[in-house]
Amino acid sequence: MAEPLLLVGKPGCHLCEVMREVASPVAAELGLALAERDVRSDPELDALYGNDIPVLLLGGREVARHRVSAADLRARLRSLSP
C-alpha cells in the first residue's frame, strides 16, 4: 500500500484548513490517502516545522509548505512517483 500524504498542521490553523481542502481531492485522484498530524504531538515534527505550517510530506519528503494550488500539487506528486 502506498504511503499516505501527510498534512502536518494544528487545529485552528486557517492555512492548514485551506491546505486540506486542496490536498484531499488531489490525493484521492492519485490514489493516495491523506493523513493528518498535529505538529505539537510529535517532537521531531515540532522541531522541524514548529509554527512553519502547514506542510505536506510524502514518504518523509516535503511536497509543499504554506500554500499550493491543486495543479501544482498534482504535478509535484506525479514527479515523485516512480
C-alpha positions as CSV (number, residue, x, y, z in Angstrom):
1,M,0.0,0.0,0.0
2,A,1.3,3.5,-0.8
3,E,2.4,5.7,1.9
4,P,-0.2,8.4,2.8
5,L,0.2,12.1,2.0
6,L,0.8,13.6,5.4
7,L,-0.6,17.0,6.3
8,V,1.3,18.5,9.3
9,G,-0.6,21.3,10.9
10,K,-2.6,22.0,14.0
11,P,-6.2,22.6,15.0
12,G,-7.5,26.1,14.4
13,C,-4.9,26.9,11.7
14,H,-6.6,28.5,8.7
15,L,-3.8,27.8,6.3
16,C,-4.0,24.1,7.4
17,E,-7.7,24.0,6.6
18,V,-7.1,25.5,3.1
19,M,-4.2,23.0,2.5
20,R,-6.6,20.1,3.5
21,E,-9.2,21.4,1.0
22,V,-6.7,21.4,-1.8
23,A,-4.8,18.2,-0.9
24,S,-7.8,15.9,-0.2
25,P,-9.3,15.7,-3.7
26,V,-5.8,15.7,-5.3
27,A,-4.7,12.8,-3.0
28,A,-7.9,10.9,-3.8
29,E,-7.5,11.5,-7.5
30,L,-4.0,10.0,-7.4
31,G,-5.0,7.1,-5.2
32,L,-3.3,8.4,-2.0
33,A,-4.7,8.5,1.5
34,L,-4.5,11.8,3.3
35,A,-3.4,11.6,6.9
36,E,-3.0,14.5,9.4
37,R,-0.7,15.0,12.3
38,D,-0.7,17.8,14.9
39,V,2.7,19.3,14.8
40,R,2.6,19.7,18.6
41,S,2.1,15.9,19.1
42,D,5.5,14.9,17.6
43,P,8.7,16.4,19.0
44,E,10.6,15.8,15.7
45,L,8.0,17.5,13.5
46,D,7.7,20.3,16.0
47,A,11.5,20.8,15.9
48,L,11.4,20.8,12.1
49,Y,8.3,22.9,11.4
50,G,7.0,24.4,14.7
51,N,4.9,27.3,13.5
52,D,6.0,27.0,9.9
53,I,2.9,25.1,8.9
54,P,1.1,23.6,7.1
55,V,3.5,21.2,5.4
56,L,2.7,18.2,3.1
57,L,5.0,15.3,3.3
58,L,5.1,12.1,1.2
59,G,7.5,9.4,2.4
60,G,9.2,11.9,4.6
61,R,9.9,14.3,1.7
62,E,8.4,17.8,1.7
63,V,6.0,18.2,-1.1
64,A,4.5,21.7,-0.2
65,R,4.6,24.3,2.5
66,H,2.1,27.0,3.4
67,R,0.1,27.3,0.1
68,V,-0.2,25.2,-3.0
69,S,-2.6,25.1,-5.9
70,A,-4.3,21.8,-6.9
71,A,-2.5,21.8,-10.3
72,D,0.9,22.4,-8.7
73,L,0.4,19.8,-6.0
74,R,-0.7,17.3,-8.7
75,A,2.4,18.0,-10.7
76,R,4.7,17.7,-7.6
77,L,3.1,14.4,-6.6
78,R,3.4,12.9,-10.1
79,S,7.0,13.9,-10.3
80,L,7.7,11.9,-7.1
81,S,6.0,8.8,-8.4
82,P,8.3,6.1,-9.8
